[in-house]
Structures are given as structure tokens and as C-alpha cells.
Amino acid sequence: MTAGADDGPGGALVALVTGASSGIGQATVRRLARRGALVAAVARREDRLADLAAELEAENRPVLAVPAD
């Protein structure tokens, strides 16, 4: 990842991913978080979103999980 307009505190990339509970959205959250981005993950399926957040937090990659419809 490169620095740019989406840089957050300390130069970290900040991302908002919708549809984060499955498919491409979920894969995008995983990839961004594992590369050090600060990620807000938004999805309708709160249970799957919570599972994803727990998975990444177990890897010391916190994600802001936001259930929304």
C-alpha cells in the first residue's frame, strides 16, 4: 500500500469496507487489516461481522465492526 489521501493517524491507511460479512468485502477487510490498515467493516449480518472482527482481533489486527442496513 502506498501513502496518499486516505492516510490516517501516523500515516496508516484508513478504509471503510461495505458488504464486509462475506465474499469480496470480507476478503478485502482481511487483506487490508493484515497489511496494517485501520479498517471500518460495515455489513448487515451482524453475526458474521462479529466473527470476522474476532478473527482479526485474535491476530492483533483490530477492526471496527459496524452493523448497518
PyRosetta script that sets phi, psi and omega in degrees:
from pyrosetta import init, pose_from_sequence

init()
pose = pose_from_sequence("MTAGADDGPGGALVALVTGASSGIGQATVRRLARRGALVAAVARREDRLADLAAELEAENRPVLAVPAD")
pose.set_psi(1, 149.5)
pose.set_omega(1, -179.5)
pose.set_phi(2, -115.8)
pose.set_psi(2, 155.5)
pose.set_omega(2, 177.6)
pose.set_phi(3, -70.3)
pose.set_psi(3, 148.8)
pose.set_omega(3, 179.3)
pose.set_phi(4, -176.2)
pose.set_psi(4, -155.6)
pose.set_omega(4, -175.3)
pose.set_phi(5, -64.4)
pose.set_psi(5, -20.6)
pose.set_omega(5, -178.3)
pose.set_phi(6, -91.8)
pose.set_psi(6, 10.7)
pose.set_omega(6, -179.7)
pose.set_phi(7, -65.8)
pose.set_psi(7, 138.7)
pose.set_omega(7, 178.6)
pose.set_phi(8, -109.8)
pose.set_psi(8, -154.6)
pose.set_omega(8, -179.5)
pose.set_phi(9, -57.1)
pose.set_psi(9, 132.1)
pose.set_omega(9, 178.3)
pose.set_phi(10, 70.0)
pose.set_psi(10, 14.2)
pose.set_omega(10, 178.7)
pose.set_phi(11, 85.2)
pose.set_psi(11, 5.1)
pose.set_omega(11, 179.6)
pose.set_phi(12, -73.5)
pose.set_psi(12, 145.0)
pose.set_omega(12, 175.3)
pose.set_phi(13, -72.2)
pose.set_psi(13, 135.4)
pose.set_omega(13, 178.2)
pose.set_phi(14, -112.8)
pose.set_psi(14, 130.9)
pose.set_omega(14, -177.8)
pose.set_phi(15, -135.1)
pose.set_psi(15, 144.1)
pose.set_omega(15, 172.4)
pose.set_phi(16, -115.9)
pose.set_psi(16, 119.6)
pose.set_omega(16, -177.3)
pose.set_phi(17, -117.1)
pose.set_psi(17, 122.6)
pose.set_omega(17, 175.9)
pose.set_phi(18, -96.9)
pose.set_psi(18, 158.1)
pose.set_omega(18, -177.3)
pose.set_phi(19, 67.8)
pose.set_psi(19, 34.0)
pose.set_omega(19, -169.3)
pose.set_phi(20, -80.2)
pose.set_psi(20, -4.8)
pose.set_omega(20, -175.6)
pose.set_phi(21, -85.5)
pose.set_psi(21, -8.9)
pose.set_omega(21, 179.4)
pose.set_phi(22, -162.9)
pose.set_psi(22, 168.6)
pose.set_omega(22, 172.6)
pose.set_phi(23, 59.3)
pose.set_psi(23, -139.2)
pose.set_omega(23, -176.2)
pose.set_phi(24, -63.4)
pose.set_psi(24, -38.2)
pose.set_omega(24, 178.7)
pose.set_phi(25, -60.7)
pose.set_psi(25, -45.6)
pose.set_omega(25, 179.3)
pose.set_phi(26, -64.2)
pose.set_psi(26, -43.9)
pose.set_omega(26, 178.4)
pose.set_phi(27, -62.9)
pose.set_psi(27, -36.8)
pose.set_omega(27, 179.4)
pose.set_phi(28, -66.6)
pose.set_psi(28, -43.0)
pose.set_omega(28, 177.4)
pose.set_phi(29, -59.3)
pose.set_psi(29, -48.0)
pose.set_omega(29, -179.5)
pose.set_phi(30, -58.4)
pose.set_psi(30, -48.4)
pose.set_omega(30, -176.6)
pose.set_phi(31, -63.5)
pose.set_psi(31, -46.9)
pose.set_omega(31, -179.2)
pose.set_phi(32, -63.3)
pose.set_psi(32, -46.6)
pose.set_omega(32, -178.8)
pose.set_phi(33, -62.4)
pose.set_psi(33, -41.4)
pose.set_omega(33, -178.8)
pose.set_phi(34, -70.9)
pose.set_psi(34, -16.5)
pose.set_omega(34, 175.4)
pose.set_phi(35, -96.7)
pose.set_psi(35, 6.4)
pose.set_omega(35, 173.5)
pose.set_phi(36, 96.8)
pose.set_psi(36, 6.4)
pose.set_omega(36, 179.8)
pose.set_phi(37, -74.7)
pose.set_psi(37, 153.0)
pose.set_omega(37, 170.5)
pose.set_phi(38, -88.3)
pose.set_psi(38, 114.6)
pose.set_omega(38, -170.3)
pose.set_phi(39, -117.6)
pose.set_psi(39, 131.7)
pose.set_omega(39, 168.0)
pose.set_phi(40, -105.1)
pose.set_psi(40, 117.0)
pose.set_omega(40, -177.4)
pose.set_phi(41, -104.0)
pose.set_psi(41, 123.8)
pose.set_omega(41, -176.6)
pose.set_phi(42, -118.4)
pose.set_psi(42, 133.4)
pose.set_omega(42, 178.1)
pose.set_phi(43, -162.0)
pose.set_psi(43, 163.5)
pose.set_omega(43, 177.5)
pose.set_phi(44, -81.7)
pose.set_psi(44, -34.9)
pose.set_omega(44, -175.4)
pose.set_phi(45, -84.6)
pose.set_psi(45, 92.8)
pose.set_omega(45, -173.4)
pose.set_phi(46, -60.6)
pose.set_psi(46, -37.2)
pose.set_omega(46, -179.1)
pose.set_phi(47, -65.1)
pose.set_psi(47, -43.8)
pose.set_omega(47, 178.6)
pose.set_phi(48, -69.1)
pose.set_psi(48, -36.5)
pose.set_omega(48, 177.8)
pose.set_phi(49, -64.2)
pose.set_psi(49, -42.5)
pose.set_omega(49, 177.8)
pose.set_phi(50, -63.9)
pose.set_psi(50, -38.9)
pose.set_omega(50, 177.7)
pose.set_phi(51, -62.7)
pose.set_psi(51, -42.8)
pose.set_omega(51, 179.1)
pose.set_phi(52, -64.0)
pose.set_psi(52, -45.1)
pose.set_omega(52, 179.4)
pose.set_phi(53, -61.5)
pose.set_psi(53, -42.4)
pose.set_omega(53, 179.2)
pose.set_phi(54, -64.2)
pose.set_psi(54, -41.1)
pose.set_omega(54, 178.0)
pose.set_phi(55, -58.2)
pose.set_psi(55, -48.0)
pose.set_omega(55, -177.0)
pose.set_phi(56, -74.0)
pose.set_psi(56, -35.0)
pose.set_omega(56, 176.9)
pose.set_phi(57, -65.4)
pose.set_psi(57, -32.4)
pose.set_omega(57, 176.2)
pose.set_phi(58, -64.4)
pose.set_psi(58, -23.8)
pose.set_omega(58, 176.6)
pose.set_phi(59, -93.8)
pose.set_psi(59, 10.5)
pose.set_omega(59, -176.9)
pose.set_phi(60, 62.0)
pose.set_psi(60, 38.5)
pose.set_omega(60, 177.4)
pose.set_phi(61, -125.0)
pose.set_psi(61, 76.7)
pose.set_omega(61, -175.7)
pose.set_phi(62, -62.6)
pose.set_psi(62, 142.7)
pose.set_omega(62, 179.6)
pose.set_phi(63, -131.2)
pose.set_psi(63, 138.1)
pose.set_omega(63, 175.4)
pose.set_phi(64, -84.2)
pose.set_psi(64, 110.5)
pose.set_omega(64, -179.9)
pose.set_phi(65, -93.4)
pose.set_psi(65, 123.4)
pose.set_omega(65, -177.4)
pose.set_phi(66, -124.8)
pose.set_psi(66, 102.6)
pose.set_omega(66, 175.8)
pose.set_phi(67, -73.0)
pose.set_psi(67, 132.5)
pose.set_omega(67, -178.7)
pose.set_phi(68, -155.0)
pose.set_psi(68, 152.4)
pose.set_omega(68, 178.9)
pose.set_phi(69, -118.5)
pose.dump_pdb("model.pdb")
